[in-house]
Each structure stands twice: as C-alpha cells, then as structure tokens.
Amino acid sequence: MKKVKIKYIVDIITLISFLITAITGLAMKFFMLSGVRQGRFQEFLGIQKDVWSQWHDIFGIIMTIAVIAHIIFYWDVFVCMTKNFFKVSNSENCEIKKGDE
C-alpha cells in the first residue's frame, strides 16, 4: 500500500475517533450530570452512562494512537516548518518533500 493511502487512513481514523470521543463526552457532560442519584444508571438515548463512558475511553485511546501515528508520518513536515518558523533571515528555507508515495 502506498504511503499516501496509509496517511489518509490514519487521518480518517483520527477524525472518526475524535468525533465519537467528542460526542460521547458532550453527551455525558450535558445530558447525564454527575452527582445525580442514579449515578452510572443514568440513560441518554436509551444507553446507560457506563456504556457512554466505555465508548468514550475506547475511542479516546484509538485517537491517541492515531495522533501519534500521524505525528510519526508527518515528522519531516513538523521539523521543516519549525526550521522555517525560527529561521535566520539569510538562511535558506527548508523544503518539504512532495510525493511520498
């Protein structure tokens, strides 16, 4: 598989896991308040708080792994952009390689 396709898959996994983590976090924060007598037996959309919490944790871990993979794949870009950001006015610009296929 080409490196570009792998990067795309990692980016999609990061996006999906972020969205699920955000949705579950918002649902728990605003629709299943802490300190309510029902505790973990609270429900939103027919799903108990414990299940929302498990999904939130699982997809948070997946997102963390995907972000680490993303940083590894784009490390050259990060280094080059940092060099360009802090460059001395007379020095050359760092160029990012195109076509990592």
Biopython code that builds the backbone (N, CA, C, O; Angstrom):
import numpy as np
from Bio.PDB.StructureBuilder import StructureBuilder

atoms = [
    (1, "MET", "N", (0.854, -1.181, 0.000)),
    (1, "MET", "CA", (0.000, 0.000, 0.000)),
    (1, "MET", "C", (0.899, 1.242, 0.000)),
    (1, "MET", "O", (1.922, 1.283, 0.683)),
    (2, "LYS", "N", (0.504, 2.234, -0.764)),
    (2, "LYS", "CA", (1.295, 3.455, -0.850)),
    (2, "LYS", "C", (1.215, 4.234, 0.458)),
    (2, "LYS", "O", (0.220, 4.186, 1.180)),
    (3, "LYS", "N", (2.302, 4.954, 0.733)),
    (3, "LYS", "CA", (2.374, 5.719, 1.978)),
    (3, "LYS", "C", (1.263, 6.763, 2.066)),
    (3, "LYS", "O", (0.764, 7.049, 3.155)),
    (4, "VAL", "N", (0.875, 7.333, 0.923)),
    (4, "VAL", "CA", (-0.183, 8.343, 0.907)),
    (4, "VAL", "C", (-1.516, 7.731, 1.367)),
    (4, "VAL", "O", (-2.275, 8.374, 2.092)),
    (5, "LYS", "N", (-1.796, 6.499, 0.950)),
    (5, "LYS", "CA", (-3.042, 5.835, 1.365)),
    (5, "LYS", "C", (-3.034, 5.528, 2.858)),
    (5, "LYS", "O", (-4.056, 5.656, 3.532)),
    (6, "ILE", "N", (-1.880, 5.123, 3.365)),
    (6, "ILE", "CA", (-1.770, 4.835, 4.798)),
    (6, "ILE", "C", (-1.998, 6.111, 5.600)),
    (6, "ILE", "O", (-2.704, 6.096, 6.608)),
    (7, "LYS", "N", (-1.394, 7.232, 5.147)),
    (7, "LYS", "CA", (-1.598, 8.516, 5.825)),
    (7, "LYS", "C", (-3.073, 8.902, 5.812)),
    (7, "LYS", "O", (-3.601, 9.394, 6.810)),
    (8, "TYR", "N", (-3.733, 8.678, 4.685)),
    (8, "TYR", "CA", (-5.163, 9.002, 4.574)),
    (8, "TYR", "C", (-5.986, 8.173, 5.557)),
    (8, "TYR", "O", (-6.871, 8.704, 6.228)),
    (9, "ILE", "N", (-5.702, 6.891, 5.644)),
    (9, "ILE", "CA", (-6.434, 6.008, 6.562)),
    (9, "ILE", "C", (-6.212, 6.449, 8.009)),
    (9, "ILE", "O", (-7.157, 6.491, 8.796)),
    (10, "VAL", "N", (-4.966, 6.777, 8.360)),
    (10, "VAL", "CA", (-4.672, 7.251, 9.721)),
    (10, "VAL", "C", (-5.450, 8.540, 10.011)),
    (10, "VAL", "O", (-5.999, 8.707, 11.100)),
    (11, "ASP", "N", (-5.494, 9.442, 9.035)),
    (11, "ASP", "CA", (-6.222, 10.700, 9.225)),
    (11, "ASP", "C", (-7.722, 10.470, 9.396)),
    (11, "ASP", "O", (-8.357, 11.130, 10.218)),
    (12, "ILE", "N", (-8.293, 9.542, 8.631)),
    (12, "ILE", "CA", (-9.725, 9.221, 8.754)),
    (12, "ILE", "C", (-10.008, 8.595, 10.114)),
    (12, "ILE", "O", (-10.997, 8.940, 10.761)),
    (13, "ILE", "N", (-9.153, 7.681, 10.550)),
    (13, "ILE", "CA", (-9.329, 7.060, 11.871)),
    (13, "ILE", "C", (-9.254, 8.119, 12.965)),
    (13, "ILE", "O", (-10.032, 8.084, 13.919)),
    (14, "THR", "N", (-8.319, 9.063, 12.831)),
    (14, "THR", "CA", (-8.198, 10.147, 13.804)),
    (14, "THR", "C", (-9.463, 10.986, 13.841)),
    (14, "THR", "O", (-9.965, 11.305, 14.919)),
    (15, "LEU", "N", (-9.981, 11.345, 12.679)),
    (15, "LEU", "CA", (-11.194, 12.159, 12.603)),
    (15, "LEU", "C", (-12.400, 11.438, 13.212)),
    (15, "LEU", "O", (-13.124, 12.017, 14.021)),
    (16, "ILE", "N", (-12.612, 10.193, 12.829)),
    (16, "ILE", "CA", (-13.772, 9.439, 13.337)),
    (16, "ILE", "C", (-13.670, 9.250, 14.850)),
    (16, "ILE", "O", (-14.651, 9.442, 15.568)),
    (17, "SER", "N", (-12.494, 8.878, 15.330)),
    (17, "SER", "CA", (-12.345, 8.671, 16.777)),
    (17, "SER", "C", (-12.505, 9.984, 17.534)),
    (17, "SER", "O", (-13.051, 9.996, 18.638)),
    (18, "PHE", "N", (-12.035, 11.098, 16.953)),
    (18, "PHE", "CA", (-12.245, 12.400, 17.592)),
    (18, "PHE", "C", (-13.736, 12.716, 17.684)),
    (18, "PHE", "O", (-14.220, 13.125, 18.740)),
    (19, "LEU", "N", (-14.460, 12.531, 16.594)),
    (19, "LEU", "CA", (-15.890, 12.841, 16.600)),
    (19, "LEU", "C", (-16.655, 11.999, 17.620)),
    (19, "LEU", "O", (-17.502, 12.521, 18.344)),
    (20, "ILE", "N", (-16.363, 10.711, 17.679)),
    (20, "ILE", "CA", (-17.047, 9.842, 18.639)),
    (20, "ILE", "C", (-16.672, 10.227, 20.070)),
    (20, "ILE", "O", (-17.537, 10.262, 20.945)),
    (21, "THR", "N", (-15.402, 10.514, 20.313)),
    (21, "THR", "CA", (-14.974, 10.934, 21.651)),
    (21, "THR", "C", (-15.651, 12.243, 22.044)),
    (21, "THR", "O", (-16.089, 12.397, 23.184)),
    (22, "ALA", "N", (-15.739, 13.184, 21.111)),
    (22, "ALA", "CA", (-16.376, 14.475, 21.402)),
    (22, "ALA", "C", (-17.870, 14.297, 21.674)),
    (22, "ALA", "O", (-18.397, 14.871, 22.626)),
    (23, "ILE", "N", (-18.547, 13.513, 20.854)),
    (23, "ILE", "CA", (-19.995, 13.307, 21.027)),
    (23, "ILE", "C", (-20.290, 12.610, 22.353)),
    (23, "ILE", "O", (-21.191, 13.024, 23.083)),
    (24, "THR", "N", (-19.539, 11.558, 22.667)),
    (24, "THR", "CA", (-19.783, 10.862, 23.929)),
    (24, "THR", "C", (-19.448, 11.746, 25.124)),
    (24, "THR", "O", (-20.145, 11.712, 26.139)),
    (25, "GLY", "N", (-18.384, 12.536, 25.007)),
    (25, "GLY", "CA", (-18.023, 13.444, 26.097)),
    (25, "GLY", "C", (-19.086, 14.502, 26.326)),
    (25, "GLY", "O", (-19.444, 14.787, 27.469)),
    (26, "LEU", "N", (-19.595, 15.087, 25.244)),
    (26, "LEU", "CA", (-20.655, 16.093, 25.369)),
    (26, "LEU", "C", (-21.938, 15.486, 25.916)),
    (26, "LEU", "O", (-22.623, 16.107, 26.729)),
    (27, "ALA", "N", (-22.267, 14.275, 25.477)),
    (27, "ALA", "CA", (-23.479, 13.607, 25.976)),
    (27, "ALA", "C", (-23.372, 13.366, 27.479)),
    (27, "ALA", "O", (-24.332, 13.586, 28.218)),
    (28, "MET", "N", (-22.208, 12.917, 27.926)),
    (28, "MET", "CA", (-22.045, 12.667, 29.359)),
    (28, "MET", "C", (-22.036, 13.972, 30.157)),
    (28, "MET", "O", (-22.555, 14.026, 31.272)),
    (29, "LYS", "N", (-21.457, 15.000, 29.595)),
    (29, "LYS", "CA", (-21.353, 16.273, 30.315)),
    (29, "LYS", "C", (-22.698, 16.978, 30.452)),
    (29, "LYS", "O", (-23.032, 17.476, 31.527)),
    (30, "PHE", "N", (-23.466, 17.023, 29.372)),
    (30, "PHE", "CA", (-24.675, 17.841, 29.370)),
    (30, "PHE", "C", (-25.977, 17.079, 29.569)),
    (30, "PHE", "O", (-26.980, 17.682, 29.950)),
    (31, "PHE", "N", (-25.992, 15.787, 29.326)),
    (31, "PHE", "CA", (-27.240, 15.046, 29.442)),
    (31, "PHE", "C", (-27.246, 14.011, 30.555)),
    (31, "PHE", "O", (-28.301, 13.469, 30.883)),
    (32, "MET", "N", (-26.096, 13.729, 31.140)),
    (32, "MET", "CA", (-26.010, 12.774, 32.260)),
    (32, "MET", "C", (-25.135, 13.404, 33.329)),
    (32, "MET", "O", (-23.961, 13.060, 33.468)),
    (33, "LEU", "N", (-25.698, 14.304, 34.062)),
    (33, "LEU", "CA", (-24.944, 15.093, 35.021)),
    (33, "LEU", "C", (-24.418, 14.243, 36.169)),
    (33, "LEU", "O", (-25.071, 13.297, 36.609)),
    (34, "SER", "N", (-23.236, 14.592, 36.645)),
    (34, "SER", "CA", (-22.680, 13.880, 37.789)),
    (34, "SER", "C", (-23.380, 14.352, 39.056)),
    (34, "SER", "O", (-23.938, 15.449, 39.099)),
    (35, "GLY", "N", (-23.345, 13.535, 40.058)),
    (35, "GLY", "CA", (-23.968, 13.890, 41.319)),
    (35, "GLY", "C", (-25.457, 13.575, 41.370)),
    (35, "GLY", "O", (-26.107, 13.813, 42.388)),
    (36, "VAL", "N", (-25.999, 13.045, 40.284)),
    (36, "VAL", "CA", (-27.405, 12.666, 40.265)),
    (36, "VAL", "C", (-27.520, 11.310, 40.944)),
    (36, "VAL", "O", (-26.632, 10.469, 40.806)),
    (37, "ARG", "N", (-28.594, 11.095, 41.669)),
    (37, "ARG", "CA", (-28.739, 9.881, 42.478)),
    (37, "ARG", "C", (-28.627, 8.594, 41.661)),
    (37, "ARG", "O", (-28.195, 7.574, 42.198)),
    (38, "GLN", "N", (-29.000, 8.609, 40.392)),
    (38, "GLN", "CA", (-28.961, 7.394, 39.598)),
    (38, "GLN", "C", (-27.528, 6.947, 39.287)),
    (38, "GLN", "O", (-27.303, 5.773, 38.991)),
    (39, "GLY", "N", (-26.573, 7.849, 39.348)),
    (39, "GLY", "CA", (-25.176, 7.508, 39.107)),
    (39, "GLY", "C", (-24.950, 6.920, 37.737)),
    (39, "GLY", "O", (-25.344, 7.507, 36.729)),
    (40, "ARG", "N", (-24.312, 5.756, 37.695)),
    (40, "ARG", "CA", (-23.981, 5.144, 36.404)),
    (40, "ARG", "C", (-25.195, 4.599, 35.678)),
    (40, "ARG", "O", (-25.094, 4.226, 34.509)),
    (41, "PHE", "N", (-26.346, 4.542, 36.344)),
    (41, "PHE", "CA", (-27.543, 4.013, 35.708)),
    (41, "PHE", "C", (-28.334, 5.082, 34.954)),
    (41, "PHE", "O", (-29.438, 4.814, 34.480)),
    (42, "GLN", "N", (-27.788, 6.272, 34.841)),
    (42, "GLN", "CA", (-28.424, 7.307, 34.040)),
    (42, "GLN", "C", (-28.430, 6.859, 32.581)),
    (42, "GLN", "O", (-27.544, 6.126, 32.142)),
    (43, "GLU", "N", (-29.437, 7.309, 31.839)),
    (43, "GLU", "CA", (-29.530, 6.941, 30.434)),
    (43, "GLU", "C", (-29.712, 8.176, 29.570)),
    (43, "GLU", "O", (-30.301, 9.173, 29.986)),
    (44, "PHE", "N", (-29.190, 8.079, 28.357)),
    (44, "PHE", "CA", (-29.423, 9.085, 27.320)),
    (44, "PHE", "C", (-29.538, 8.314, 26.015)),
    (44, "PHE", "O", (-28.658, 7.522, 25.679)),
    (45, "LEU", "N", (-30.606, 8.540, 25.288)),
    (45, "LEU", "CA", (-30.920, 7.813, 24.054)),
    (45, "LEU", "C", (-30.980, 6.305, 24.292)),
    (45, "LEU", "O", (-30.643, 5.519, 23.406)),
    (46, "GLY", "N", (-31.404, 5.911, 25.477)),
    (46, "GLY", "CA", (-31.548, 4.503, 25.813)),
    (46, "GLY", "C", (-30.249, 3.788, 26.132)),
    (46, "GLY", "O", (-30.231, 2.564, 26.265)),
    (47, "ILE", "N", (-29.178, 4.527, 26.254)),
    (47, "ILE", "CA", (-27.872, 3.933, 26.543)),
    (47, "ILE", "C", (-27.409, 4.429, 27.906)),
    (47, "ILE", "O", (-27.440, 5.628, 28.184)),
    (48, "GLN", "N", (-26.974, 3.490, 28.760)),
    (48, "GLN", "CA", (-26.556, 3.853, 30.107)),
    (48, "GLN", "C", (-25.227, 4.601, 30.094)),
    (48, "GLN", "O", (-24.417, 4.460, 29.177)),
    (49, "LYS", "N", (-25.029, 5.400, 31.139)),
    (49, "LYS", "CA", (-23.832, 6.233, 31.257)),
    (49, "LYS", "C", (-22.561, 5.394, 31.236)),
    (49, "LYS", "O", (-21.547, 5.830, 30.691)),
    (50, "ASP", "N", (-22.596, 4.215, 31.811)),
    (50, "ASP", "CA", (-21.436, 3.340, 31.833)),
    (50, "ASP", "C", (-20.998, 2.977, 30.410)),
    (50, "ASP", "O", (-19.802, 2.937, 30.119)),
    (51, "VAL", "N", (-21.952, 2.717, 29.536)),
    (51, "VAL", "CA", (-21.633, 2.383, 28.145)),
    (51, "VAL", "C", (-21.081, 3.602, 27.414)),
    (51, "VAL", "O", (-20.115, 3.491, 26.659)),
    (52, "TRP", "N", (-21.700, 4.783, 27.638)),
    (52, "TRP", "CA", (-21.174, 6.016, 27.047)),
    (52, "TRP", "C", (-19.726, 6.223, 27.476)),
    (52, "TRP", "O", (-18.884, 6.597, 26.660)),
    (53, "SER", "N", (-19.435, 5.982, 28.747)),
    (53, "SER", "CA", (-18.097, 6.161, 29.287)),
    (53, "SER", "C", (-17.102, 5.176, 28.659)),
    (53, "SER", "O", (-15.972, 5.547, 28.343)),
    (54, "GLN", "N", (-17.525, 3.931, 28.483)),
    (54, "GLN", "CA", (-16.646, 2.932, 27.867)),
    (54, "GLN", "C", (-16.305, 3.310, 26.428)),
    (54, "GLN", "O", (-15.147, 3.226, 26.020)),
    (55, "TRP", "N", (-17.310, 3.726, 25.659)),
    (55, "TRP", "CA", (-17.070, 4.141, 24.276)),
    (55, "TRP", "C", (-16.155, 5.360, 24.231)),
    (55, "TRP", "O", (-15.268, 5.451, 23.381)),
    (56, "HIS", "N", (-16.375, 6.285, 25.145)),
    (56, "HIS", "CA", (-15.548, 7.488, 25.223)),
    (56, "HIS", "C", (-14.084, 7.112, 25.475)),
    (56, "HIS", "O", (-13.182, 7.644, 24.829)),
    (57, "ASP", "N", (-13.861, 6.210, 26.400)),
    (57, "ASP", "CA", (-12.500, 5.790, 26.731)),
    (57, "ASP", "C", (-11.840, 5.031, 25.576)),
    (57, "ASP", "O", (-10.684, 5.293, 25.244)),
    (58, "ILE", "N", (-12.565, 4.099, 24.969)),
    (58, "ILE", "CA", (-12.015, 3.289, 23.881)),
    (58, "ILE", "C", (-11.607, 4.166, 22.704)),
    (58, "ILE", "O", (-10.499, 4.039, 22.182)),
    (59, "PHE", "N", (-12.509, 5.061, 22.286)),
    (59, "PHE", "CA", (-12.200, 5.889, 21.130)),
    (59, "PHE", "C", (-11.183, 6.981, 21.469)),
    (59, "PHE", "O", (-10.489, 7.472, 20.578)),
    (60, "GLY", "N", (-11.086, 7.363, 22.733)),
    (60, "GLY", "CA", (-10.024, 8.276, 23.151)),
    (60, "GLY", "C", (-8.659, 7.629, 23.007)),
    (60, "GLY", "O", (-7.706, 8.277, 22.573)),
    (61, "ILE", "N", (-8.556, 6.359, 23.366)),
    (61, "ILE", "CA", (-7.298, 5.621, 23.216)),
    (61, "ILE", "C", (-6.960, 5.448, 21.741)),
    (61, "ILE", "O", (-5.812, 5.639, 21.340)),
    (62, "ILE", "N", (-7.962, 5.084, 20.923)),
    (62, "ILE", "CA", (-7.737, 4.944, 19.477)),
    (62, "ILE", "C", (-7.262, 6.267, 18.888)),
    (62, "ILE", "O", (-6.346, 6.291, 18.066)),
    (63, "MET", "N", (-7.882, 7.367, 19.305)),
    (63, "MET", "CA", (-7.491, 8.676, 18.799)),
    (63, "MET", "C", (-6.048, 9.007, 19.195)),
    (63, "MET", "O", (-5.293, 9.543, 18.384)),
    (64, "THR", "N", (-5.666, 8.694, 20.420)),
    (64, "THR", "CA", (-4.304, 8.955, 20.877)),
    (64, "THR", "C", (-3.289, 8.188, 20.029)),
    (64, "THR", "O", (-2.270, 8.748, 19.624)),
    (65, "ILE", "N", (-3.558, 6.930, 19.765)),
    (65, "ILE", "CA", (-2.664, 6.109, 18.936)),
    (65, "ILE", "C", (-2.594, 6.663, 17.516)),
    (65, "ILE", "O", (-1.516, 6.730, 16.925)),
    (66, "ALA", "N", (-3.747, 7.060, 16.968)),
    (66, "ALA", "CA", (-3.776, 7.605, 15.607)),
    (66, "ALA", "C", (-3.032, 8.929, 15.518)),
    (66, "ALA", "O", (-2.361, 9.194, 14.521)),
    (67, "VAL", "N", (-3.142, 9.763, 16.545)),
    (67, "VAL", "CA", (-2.419, 11.045, 16.541)),
    (67, "VAL", "C", (-0.914, 10.796, 16.603)),
    (67, "VAL", "O", (-0.149, 11.480, 15.924)),
    (68, "ILE", "N", (-0.487, 9.841, 17.395)),
    (68, "ILE", "CA", (0.939, 9.500, 17.455)),
    (68, "ILE", "C", (1.423, 9.010, 16.092)),
    (68, "ILE", "O", (2.502, 9.396, 15.644)),
    (69, "ALA", "N", (0.628, 8.156, 15.425)),
    (69, "ALA", "CA", (0.989, 7.691, 14.083)),
    (69, "ALA", "C", (1.043, 8.862, 13.104)),
    (69, "ALA", "O", (1.931, 8.920, 12.253)),
    (70, "HIS", "N", (0.102, 9.789, 13.219)),
    (70, "HIS", "CA", (0.071, 10.977, 12.364)),
    (70, "HIS", "C", (1.345, 11.804, 12.540)),
    (70, "HIS", "O", (1.946, 12.242, 11.560)),
    (71, "ILE", "N", (1.746, 12.011, 13.772)),
    (71, "ILE", "CA", (2.964, 12.777, 14.053)),
    (71, "ILE", "C", (4.188, 12.070, 13.478)),
    (71, "ILE", "O", (5.080, 12.721, 12.933)),
    (72, "ILE", "N", (4.237, 10.756, 13.592)),
    (72, "ILE", "CA", (5.357, 9.998, 13.031)),
    (72, "ILE", "C", (5.403, 10.158, 11.517)),
    (72, "ILE", "O", (6.471, 10.404, 10.956)),
    (73, "PHE", "N", (4.258, 10.022, 10.844)),
    (73, "PHE", "CA", (4.212, 10.138, 9.387)),
    (73, "PHE", "C", (4.595, 11.533, 8.904)),
    (73, "PHE", "O", (5.226, 11.675, 7.856)),
    (74, "TYR", "N", (4.226, 12.547, 9.647)),
    (74, "TYR", "CA", (4.458, 13.921, 9.222)),
    (74, "TYR", "C", (5.612, 14.585, 9.976)),
    (74, "TYR", "O", (5.691, 15.813, 10.016)),
    (75, "TRP", "N", (6.502, 13.797, 10.569)),
    (75, "TRP", "CA", (7.589, 14.342, 11.358)),
    (75, "TRP", "C", (8.466, 15.286, 10.532)),
    (75, "TRP", "O", (8.854, 16.350, 11.015)),
    (76, "ASP", "N", (8.783, 14.901, 9.288)),
    (76, "ASP", "CA", (9.609, 15.763, 8.423)),
    (76, "ASP", "C", (8.951, 17.117, 8.201)),
    (76, "ASP", "O", (9.632, 18.142, 8.168)),
    (77, "VAL", "N", (7.638, 17.125, 8.051)),
    (77, "VAL", "CA", (6.908, 18.377, 7.857)),
    (77, "VAL", "C", (7.011, 19.245, 9.101)),
    (77, "VAL", "O", (7.250, 20.448, 9.003)),
    (78, "PHE", "N", (6.831, 18.636, 10.282)),
    (78, "PHE", "CA", (6.936, 19.385, 11.536)),
    (78, "PHE", "C", (8.328, 19.996, 11.692)),
    (78, "PHE", "O", (8.459, 21.165, 12.057)),
    (79, "VAL", "N", (9.359, 19.209, 11.418)),
    (79, "VAL", "CA", (10.730, 19.691, 11.564)),
    (79, "VAL", "C", (10.997, 20.825, 10.581)),
    (79, "VAL", "O", (11.565, 21.852, 10.952)),
    (80, "CYS", "N", (10.589, 20.638, 9.331)),
    (80, "CYS", "CA", (10.821, 21.655, 8.306)),
    (80, "CYS", "C", (10.072, 22.954, 8.628)),
    (80, "CYS", "O", (10.640, 24.040, 8.511)),
    (81, "MET", "N", (8.826, 22.848, 9.024)),
    (81, "MET", "CA", (8.045, 24.043, 9.354)),
    (81, "MET", "C", (8.638, 24.765, 10.560)),
    (81, "MET", "O", (8.642, 25.995, 10.605)),
    (82, "THR", "N", (9.135, 24.013, 11.533)),
    (82, "THR", "CA", (9.763, 24.623, 12.706)),
    (82, "THR", "C", (11.043, 25.353, 12.318)),
    (82, "THR", "O", (11.306, 26.458, 12.792)),
    (83, "LYS", "N", (11.838, 24.724, 11.451)),
    (83, "LYS", "CA", (13.057, 25.385, 10.979)),
    (83, "LYS", "C", (12.711, 26.670, 10.240)),
    (83, "LYS", "O", (13.363, 27.694, 10.442)),
    (84, "ASN", "N", (11.690, 26.628, 9.384)),
    (84, "ASN", "CA", (11.284, 27.817, 8.634)),
    (84, "ASN", "C", (10.744, 28.904, 9.559)),
    (84, "ASN", "O", (10.953, 30.092, 9.312)),
    (85, "PHE", "N", (10.063, 28.511, 10.601)),
    (85, "PHE", "CA", (9.479, 29.471, 11.535)),
    (85, "PHE", "C", (10.550, 30.233, 12.301)),
    (85, "PHE", "O", (10.441, 31.440, 12.517)),
    (86, "PHE", "N", (11.596, 29.502, 12.711)),
    (86, "PHE", "CA", (12.646, 30.107, 13.522)),
    (86, "PHE", "C", (13.904, 30.439, 12.715)),
    (86, "PHE", "O", (14.967, 30.643, 13.301)),
    (87, "LYS", "N", (13.805, 30.497, 11.410)),
    (87, "LYS", "CA", (14.987, 30.700, 10.569)),
    (87, "LYS", "C", (15.561, 32.110, 10.728)),
    (87, "LYS", "O", (14.863, 33.061, 11.081)),
    (88, "VAL", "N", (16.840, 32.196, 10.458)),
    (88, "VAL", "CA", (17.512, 33.491, 10.389)),
    (88, "VAL", "C", (17.229, 34.043, 9.000)),
    (88, "VAL", "O", (17.129, 33.268, 8.048)),
    (89, "SER", "N", (17.100, 35.326, 8.858)),
    (89, "SER", "CA", (16.659, 35.934, 7.603)),
    (89, "SER", "C", (17.538, 35.575, 6.406)),
    (89, "SER", "O", (17.035, 35.567, 5.282)),
    (90, "ASN", "N", (18.824, 35.279, 6.593)),
    (90, "ASN", "CA", (19.716, 34.981, 5.471)),
    (90, "ASN", "C", (19.739, 33.502, 5.098)),
    (90, "ASN", "O", (20.209, 33.156, 4.014)),
    (91, "SER", "N", (19.256, 32.642, 5.945)),
    (91, "SER", "CA", (19.359, 31.206, 5.686)),
    (91, "SER", "C", (18.297, 30.741, 4.686)),
    (91, "SER", "O", (17.300, 31.420, 4.444)),
    (92, "GLU", "N", (18.546, 29.572, 4.122)),
    (92, "GLU", "CA", (17.631, 29.012, 3.137)),
    (92, "GLU", "C", (16.400, 28.417, 3.816)),
    (92, "GLU", "O", (16.435, 28.020, 4.981)),
    (93, "ASN", "N", (15.311, 28.368, 3.045)),
    (93, "ASN", "CA", (14.105, 27.711, 3.539)),
    (93, "ASN", "C", (14.242, 26.200, 3.419)),
    (93, "ASN", "O", (14.825, 25.686, 2.465)),
    (94, "CYS", "N", (13.711, 25.525, 4.372)),
    (94, "CYS", "CA", (13.632, 24.072, 4.316)),
    (94, "CYS", "C", (12.466, 23.725, 3.378)),
    (94, "CYS", "O", (11.419, 24.370, 3.430)),
    (95, "GLU", "N", (12.645, 22.716, 2.528)),
    (95, "GLU", "CA", (11.573, 22.334, 1.611)),
    (95, "GLU", "C", (11.009, 20.988, 2.009)),
    (95, "GLU", "O", (11.740, 20.063, 2.365)),
    (96, "ILE", "N", (9.703, 20.900, 1.942)),
    (96, "ILE", "CA", (9.010, 19.657, 2.265)),
    (96, "ILE", "C", (8.953, 18.802, 1.011)),
    (96, "ILE", "O", (8.557, 19.266, -0.058)),
    (97, "LYS", "N", (9.354, 17.547, 1.155)),
    (97, "LYS", "CA", (9.334, 16.639, 0.016)),
    (97, "LYS", "C", (7.904, 16.349, -0.414)),
    (97, "LYS", "O", (7.036, 16.101, 0.424)),
    (98, "LYS", "N", (7.662, 16.380, -1.702)),
    (98, "LYS", "CA", (6.339, 16.039, -2.223)),
    (98, "LYS", "C", (6.375, 14.623, -2.763)),
    (98, "LYS", "O", (7.423, 14.109, -3.153)),
    (99, "GLY", "N", (5.204, 14.008, -2.774)),
    (99, "GLY", "CA", (5.080, 12.703, -3.404)),
    (99, "GLY", "C", (5.674, 11.580, -2.605)),
    (99, "GLY", "O", (6.385, 10.749, -3.170)),
    (100, "ASP", "N", (5.425, 11.513, -1.336)),
    (100, "ASP", "CA", (5.876, 10.401, -0.501)),
    (100, "ASP", "C", (5.015, 9.187, -0.812)),
    (100, "ASP", "O", (4.246, 8.734, 0.037)),
    (101, "GLU", "N", (5.136, 8.672, -1.993)),
    (101, "GLU", "CA", (4.228, 7.604, -2.436)),
    (101, "GLU", "C", (4.875, 6.264, -2.361)),
    (101, "GLU", "O", (4.250, 5.258, -2.697)),
]
sb = StructureBuilder()
sb.init_structure("model")
sb.init_model(0)
sb.init_chain("A")
sb.init_seg("    ")
for serial, (resi, resn, name, xyz) in enumerate(atoms, 1):
    if name == "N":
        sb.init_residue(resn, " ", resi, " ")
    sb.init_atom(name, np.array(xyz, "f"), 0.0, 1.0, " ", f" {name:<3s}", serial, name[0])
structure = sb.get_structure()
